[in-house]
Each structure stands twice: as C-alpha cells, then as structure tokens.
Amino acid sequence: MNTKIRTLILLTPLLAFLGLSVFLFKGLWSDPTHLESALVGRSVPEFELPDLYQPDVSHNESIVGGRPMLINVWATWCPTCYAEHTFLNQLLADEGVYIIGLNYKDDSRGAAVRWLQDLGDPYQINLFDETGLLALDLGVYGAPETFVVDKDGVIRYRHVGDLNERVWSRTVGPIYYQAMLDAGLEIPEHRRELLP
C-alpha cells in the first residue's frame, strides 16, 4: 500500500477526533444565557398587540423608545419567570427601572392578570402576545428572556434566562445603566460601580 494512503488512513480518525474535541471544549466555556441575536443593534420590530389588562387597547412599537427600558418576556406557565419575578419587582421599587412586559403564549389572559395581582406587577406596560408573533420577531426561544432597549428603540442586549442580582450586576445592568447615561439620565449612585 502506498505510504501516502496509509498516512491518510491513520490521520483521518485523529483529525476528526481533534476537531470534535475542540468543538465540544468550546461548548463547555460558552455562556448559554447569552445568545447572539441578529436584532442587537437594530430597532425593535414593528408590532401591534393588545394590552394585557385592557383587551380593547392596543400598543405598537411607538411605546418603545424615548427612554432606556427592558422588554421582559414572561408567562404564567414558566417556573423560571416565577423565580425572577421578585427581582423584577425590586428593580422597579428600588431603582425605577422601566420594564415592558411581553406575556408570551399564555392561554388565559385572566390567569396572567391574576398572576400579576398575586405577585405584583413590575411592568409599566404589559403586552398580551397570545400567539407569540412579537416574540417570534424578537427571536425568542422561550421565557424568560430580557432585552435592553435604548432611548432610540434600538436593542442593545439580549439575555436568556432569569434576571437576578448576579446577572444584573455582571451583564444586563451595566448595559442598561450605560444606555441611561447615553440618554442623559441619572443612575443610582450605588450602581455606578457597574460601569466600565
């Protein structure tokens, strides 16, 4: 047998193993809560959705912008949404963070309203996305997901999973507070340390 062919036969499994090892090793160090989004750096997509509390009132993309905000995708069927809800209430109460809620694929508007009545409502506006159309346009995989949107309605960051103090302090908060400063708004003194 030709030595080139023998070398090729021997090296092929080794190269395949090395390639697979690099691929798997890279996956160990990736952050599953930070998924790239084609919308980062772009405006929030156009939409028209009913208000959760007032079905005959609809909102469109004009509610986004004018000031930095979060868009938080949530649902009553989502246990992780339940886990993050206390922190969202805290962000509103302690720091006045402006949050738009996007209720995602809940079967019952009434169940969603009762959920907020029981747990508190951290949202300034709550959109009812029963079919998931806006969530689909945002590239949402599931709930919860949170988007940081600047004063111009441009998405600056997407976080997959629950918000908590650790996530807020390390990733989402610094981006939100930088958007606040860019808009000429004040941020809480104790949060200035989060900025680079």
C-alpha positions in Angstrom: 0.0 0.0 0.0 1.2 3.5 -0.8 2.6 5.3 2.2 0.6 8.5 1.5 -2.6 6.5 1.5 -1.6 4.7 4.7 -0.7 8.0 6.4 -4.1 9.5 5.3 -6.0 6.5 6.7 -4.2 6.8 10.0 -4.5 10.6 10.3 -8.2 10.9 9.3 -9.6 9.5 12.6 -7.1 11.5 14.6 -8.0 14.7 12.9 -11.7 14.0 13.2 -11.2 13.4 17.0 -9.3 16.6 17.4 -11.9 18.6 15.5 -14.7 17.1 17.6 -12.8 17.7 20.8 -12.2 21.4 20.0 -16.0 21.8 19.2 -17.1 20.2 22.5 -14.5 22.0 24.6 -15.6 25.3 23.2 -19.2 24.5 24.2 -18.1 24.0 27.8 -17.0 27.6 28.1 -19.8 29.3 26.2 -22.5 31.2 28.2 -25.9 29.7 27.5 -27.7 32.8 28.8 -26.1 35.0 26.1 -27.3 34.0 22.7 -26.4 36.2 19.8 -29.3 38.0 18.3 -29.5 39.4 14.8 -31.6 42.2 16.3 -28.9 43.6 18.6 -28.1 47.0 17.1 -31.4 47.2 15.4 -34.8 48.7 16.3 -37.5 46.7 18.0 -39.6 45.2 15.2 -43.0 46.7 14.3 -45.9 45.2 16.2 -49.4 45.8 17.3 -50.6 43.9 20.3 -53.4 44.2 22.9 -52.8 45.4 26.4 -52.9 42.6 28.9 -55.4 44.4 31.2 -57.4 46.2 28.6 -58.0 43.9 25.5 -59.6 46.7 23.5 -56.5 48.9 23.9 -53.6 48.1 21.5 -50.0 49.1 21.6 -47.4 49.3 18.8 -43.7 49.9 18.5 -44.2 53.6 19.3 -44.2 52.7 23.0 -40.6 51.6 22.7 -38.0 54.3 23.0 -37.9 57.7 24.4 -36.0 56.3 27.4 -34.0 53.2 28.1 -36.1 50.2 29.1 -36.2 46.5 29.4 -38.6 44.2 27.5 -39.2 41.2 29.6 -40.7 38.1 28.1 -42.7 36.1 30.7 -45.5 33.6 31.1 -47.5 32.1 33.9 -46.5 28.5 32.8 -42.8 29.4 33.2 -41.3 28.4 36.6 -38.2 30.5 35.9 -40.4 33.6 35.3 -41.8 33.0 38.8 -38.3 32.8 40.2 -37.2 36.1 38.6 -40.4 38.0 39.4 -39.3 39.2 42.8 -36.2 40.6 41.4 -38.1 42.5 38.7 -40.4 44.0 41.4 -37.2 45.0 43.3 -35.8 46.7 40.2 -38.9 48.8 39.8 -39.3 49.6 43.5 -35.7 50.3 44.3 -34.3 51.8 41.1 -37.3 52.7 38.9 -36.2 50.5 36.0 -38.8 50.9 33.2 -39.9 47.5 32.1 -42.4 46.5 29.4 -43.8 43.0 29.9 -44.4 40.7 27.0 -46.8 38.0 28.1 -45.8 35.0 25.9 -48.3 32.4 24.8 -50.5 32.3 27.9 -53.7 30.6 27.2 -55.7 32.7 29.5 -55.5 36.5 29.8 -57.3 36.1 33.2 -54.7 33.8 34.6 -51.9 36.2 33.6 -53.7 39.1 35.3 -54.3 37.1 38.4 -50.6 36.0 38.5 -49.6 39.7 38.4 -52.2 40.6 41.1 -50.8 37.9 43.3 -47.1 38.5 42.7 -47.0 42.2 42.0 -46.7 43.9 38.6 -43.3 45.4 37.8 -44.3 46.4 34.3 -45.3 49.8 33.1 -47.0 48.3 30.1 -47.9 44.7 29.6 -48.4 43.3 26.1 -50.5 40.2 25.5 -48.7 38.1 22.9 -51.1 35.1 22.9 -49.8 33.7 19.6 -46.2 34.6 20.1 -45.8 36.8 17.0 -43.8 39.6 18.5 -41.7 37.0 20.4 -41.0 35.2 17.1 -39.9 38.5 15.5 -37.6 39.1 18.5 -36.1 35.6 18.1 -37.4 34.4 21.5 -36.6 30.8 22.2 -38.8 30.7 25.4 -39.4 32.5 28.6 -37.9 34.3 30.3 -35.9 36.5 28.0 -35.0 40.1 28.5 -33.9 42.8 26.0 -32.2 46.0 26.9 -33.5 48.8 24.6 -32.0 52.3 24.4 -33.9 55.6 24.1 -34.0 55.3 20.3 -35.7 51.9 20.5 -32.6 50.0 19.5 -31.9 46.7 21.1 -28.6 46.8 22.9 -28.5 43.3 24.6 -30.5 40.1 24.9 -30.4 37.9 28.0 -31.9 34.4 28.0 -32.9 33.1 31.4 -33.9 34.7 34.7 -32.7 38.1 35.9 -31.2 38.1 39.3 -28.7 40.3 41.2 -25.7 38.4 39.8 -26.8 38.6 36.2 -27.9 42.2 36.7 -24.6 43.3 38.2 -22.4 41.5 35.7 -24.1 41.9 32.3 -27.6 43.4 32.0 -27.3 46.2 34.5 -24.1 47.8 33.1 -25.6 47.9 29.6 -28.9 49.3 30.9 -27.1 52.0 33.0 -24.8 52.9 30.1 -28.0 53.4 28.0 -29.3 55.6 30.8 -26.2 57.8 30.8 -26.2 58.0 27.0 -29.8 59.3 27.2 -28.6 62.0 29.7 -30.4 60.4 32.6 -29.1 59.8 36.2 -28.4 56.3 37.5 -28.4 55.2 41.2 -25.2 56.1 42.9 -24.6 52.5 44.2 -24.8 51.3 40.6 -22.1 53.5 39.2 -19.5 50.9 40.1 -21.0 48.6 37.5 -19.9 50.8 34.6 -16.6 50.2 32.9 
